[in-house]
Amino acid sequence: MTRKPQQRSIATRARVLTAARDLSQKHGLELVTADAVAKEAGVAKGTVFSHFGDMDGLLSYVLLDRLNALRASNAAEAAESSDMQDPVGLLMRRMMALIAVITDSPTILRLFLDNIGVTKPHCAEAFVETLAGLDKDLATFLEAWQQTDTLRPALRRDRSAAELTDGLIAFMIHGAILLKSHQLTDRATLEERLRRHVEAFLLTDEG
């Protein structure tokens, strides 16, 4: 039975996206071109653009995949670390993991900033959903930390978890820019600096 045009279109779009994912894993995002994707997917170059508009549109979905994978990884870690014996360490791992994703290449960081509305006037809908999920996960973690009286170091309670999340997001974006602008070249140095900022911003003198 011949597939309907809409089904063929969906299948073609999926094939193009799979090709872009595979090429980015093999060669890095900077070397993924429309010609290479079209050849890998077995479609015409124009088909790539008809489905995604331009290469930024296509590669944005590759970035989105990585952000969704990061969220799944965070959820798995949270399930395994229910007692949160080292909340600062767990938080730093999450922050550095996001920074690693969005600084994988100059193109990735540019696309991230575009899609969160920093360098373009609107956010892509799919990114809004995923980033809102990442924000919610972080806020839930901070709220649990705030509500656990015996957990040390103690988290400040004069600000909501949502407000604290906003501050941490600013730290992460600033850290990513420091790396990609080569103001900092060592990730360990960045992590140490971020930890100091995070501790000064989040912690109280209790206990």
C-alpha positions as CSV (number, residue, x, y, z in Angstrom):
1,M,0.0,0.0,0.0
2,T,1.3,3.4,-0.9
3,R,1.8,5.7,2.0
4,K,-0.1,9.0,2.2
5,P,1.9,12.2,1.3
6,Q,1.8,13.3,5.0
7,Q,3.2,10.0,6.2
8,R,6.0,10.2,3.6
9,S,6.8,13.8,4.6
10,I,7.0,12.8,8.3
11,A,9.3,9.8,7.4
12,T,11.5,12.0,5.2
13,R,11.8,14.6,7.9
14,A,12.8,11.9,10.4
15,R,15.4,10.5,8.0
16,V,17.0,14.0,7.5
17,L,17.1,14.6,11.2
18,T,18.6,11.1,11.9
19,A,21.3,11.8,9.2
20,A,22.2,15.1,10.9
21,R,22.4,13.4,14.3
22,D,24.6,10.7,13.0
23,L,26.9,13.1,11.1
24,S,27.3,15.3,14.1
25,Q,28.3,12.4,16.3
26,K,30.8,11.2,13.7
27,H,32.4,14.4,12.6
28,G,31.2,17.2,15.0
29,L,28.5,19.8,14.4
30,E,30.8,22.2,12.6
31,L,31.3,19.8,9.7
32,V,27.7,19.0,9.2
33,T,26.6,20.5,5.9
34,A,23.3,20.5,3.9
35,D,25.1,18.5,1.1
36,A,26.4,15.9,3.6
37,V,23.0,15.5,5.3
38,A,21.2,15.2,2.0
39,K,23.6,12.5,0.8
40,E,23.4,10.6,4.2
41,A,19.6,10.8,4.2
42,G,19.3,9.9,0.5
43,V,17.3,13.0,-0.4
44,A,17.8,16.2,-2.5
45,K,19.5,19.1,-0.8
46,G,16.3,21.2,-1.3
47,T,14.4,18.6,0.7
48,V,16.6,19.4,3.8
49,F,15.7,23.1,3.5
50,S,12.0,22.4,2.8
51,H,11.6,20.6,6.1
52,F,13.9,22.7,8.4
53,G,14.1,26.1,6.6
54,D,17.9,26.3,6.9
55,M,20.8,24.6,8.6
56,D,20.3,26.5,11.8
57,G,16.8,25.1,11.9
58,L,18.0,21.5,11.4
59,L,21.0,21.8,13.8
60,S,18.7,23.3,16.5
61,Y,16.9,20.0,16.7
62,V,20.2,18.2,17.1
63,L,20.9,20.5,20.1
64,L,17.4,19.9,21.4
65,D,18.1,16.1,21.4
66,R,21.2,16.7,23.5
67,L,19.2,18.9,26.0
68,N,16.5,16.2,26.3
69,A,19.2,13.6,26.9
70,L,20.7,15.8,29.6
71,R,17.3,16.1,31.3
72,A,16.9,12.3,31.2
73,S,20.3,11.8,32.7
74,N,19.6,14.3,35.5
75,A,16.4,12.4,36.3
76,A,18.2,9.1,36.4
77,E,20.9,10.6,38.7
78,A,18.2,12.1,41.0
79,A,16.5,8.7,41.3
80,E,19.8,7.1,42.3
81,S,20.8,9.9,44.8
82,S,17.6,10.3,46.8
83,D,19.4,11.1,50.0
84,M,21.3,14.1,48.5
85,Q,24.3,13.7,50.8
86,D,26.3,16.2,48.7
87,P,23.8,18.7,47.3
88,V,26.5,21.2,46.2
89,G,28.4,18.5,44.4
90,L,25.2,17.2,42.7
91,L,24.3,20.8,41.6
92,M,27.7,21.5,40.2
93,R,27.6,18.2,38.2
94,R,24.3,19.3,36.7
95,M,25.5,22.8,35.9
96,M,28.8,21.7,34.3
97,A,26.9,19.1,32.3
98,L,24.7,21.7,30.8
99,I,27.7,24.0,30.1
100,A,29.4,21.0,28.4
101,V,26.4,20.5,26.1
102,I,26.0,24.2,25.0
103,T,29.8,24.8,24.6
104,D,30.4,21.7,22.5
105,S,31.0,24.1,19.5
106,P,30.6,27.8,18.7
107,T,27.6,26.8,16.6
108,I,25.9,25.0,19.5
109,L,26.3,28.0,21.8
110,R,25.0,30.4,19.1
111,L,22.0,28.2,18.5
112,F,21.3,27.8,22.2
113,L,21.3,31.6,22.6
114,D,19.2,32.1,19.5
115,N,16.6,29.6,20.7
116,I,16.3,30.9,24.2
117,G,15.6,34.4,22.9
118,V,18.9,36.0,23.8
119,T,20.0,36.8,20.2
120,K,16.6,36.4,18.5
121,P,13.3,38.0,19.4
122,H,11.4,34.8,20.2
123,C,12.1,31.3,21.5
124,A,11.4,28.2,19.5
125,E,8.4,26.4,20.9
126,A,10.2,23.0,21.3
127,F,13.0,24.8,23.2
128,V,10.5,26.5,25.5
129,E,9.1,23.2,26.5
130,T,12.5,21.5,27.1
131,L,14.1,24.5,28.9
132,A,11.0,24.9,31.1
133,G,11.4,21.3,32.0
134,L,15.1,21.7,32.9
135,D,14.2,24.8,34.9
136,K,11.5,22.9,36.8
137,D,13.7,20.0,37.6
138,L,16.4,22.4,39.0
139,A,13.8,24.3,41.0
140,T,12.3,21.0,42.4
141,F,15.8,20.0,43.5
142,L,16.4,23.3,45.2
143,E,13.0,23.2,46.9
144,A,13.7,19.8,48.3
145,W,17.0,21.1,49.6
146,Q,15.3,24.1,51.3
147,Q,12.7,21.9,52.9
148,T,15.2,19.4,54.4
149,D,16.2,20.9,57.8
150,T,18.9,18.4,58.4
151,L,20.7,18.7,55.1
152,R,24.0,20.5,55.1
153,P,25.1,22.9,53.9
154,A,21.8,24.7,54.4
155,L,20.2,26.5,51.5
156,R,19.0,30.1,51.9
157,R,15.2,30.4,52.4
158,D,14.7,34.1,51.8
159,R,14.2,33.5,48.1
160,S,12.0,31.0,46.3
161,A,13.4,28.1,44.5
162,A,12.3,29.7,41.2
163,E,14.3,32.8,42.0
164,L,17.4,30.8,42.9
165,T,17.0,28.9,39.6
166,D,17.1,32.1,37.7
167,G,20.3,33.1,39.3
168,L,21.9,29.7,38.6
169,I,20.9,29.9,34.9
170,A,22.6,33.3,34.7
171,F,25.8,31.7,36.2
172,M,25.7,28.9,33.6
173,I,25.2,31.1,30.6
174,H,28.0,33.4,31.8
175,G,30.3,30.4,32.3
176,A,29.6,29.1,28.8
177,I,30.4,32.5,27.3
178,L,33.6,32.7,29.3
179,L,34.7,29.4,27.8
180,K,33.8,30.1,24.2
181,S,35.2,33.6,24.3
182,H,38.5,32.1,25.6
183,Q,38.4,34.3,28.7
184,L,38.8,31.0,30.4
185,T,40.2,27.9,28.7
186,D,40.2,25.4,31.5
187,R,36.9,23.8,32.6
188,A,38.3,22.8,36.0
189,T,39.1,26.5,36.6
190,L,35.6,27.4,35.5
191,E,34.0,24.8,37.8
192,E,36.0,26.1,40.8
193,R,35.0,29.7,40.1
194,L,31.3,28.6,39.6
195,R,31.4,26.7,42.9
196,R,32.5,29.8,44.8
197,H,29.8,31.9,43.2
198,V,27.1,29.2,43.8
199,E,28.1,28.8,47.4
200,A,28.1,32.6,48.0
201,F,24.7,32.9,46.3
202,L,22.9,29.9,47.7
203,L,24.2,29.0,51.1
204,T,23.4,30.4,54.6
205,D,25.5,30.4,57.7
206,E,23.3,27.8,59.4
207,G,25.1,24.9,60.8
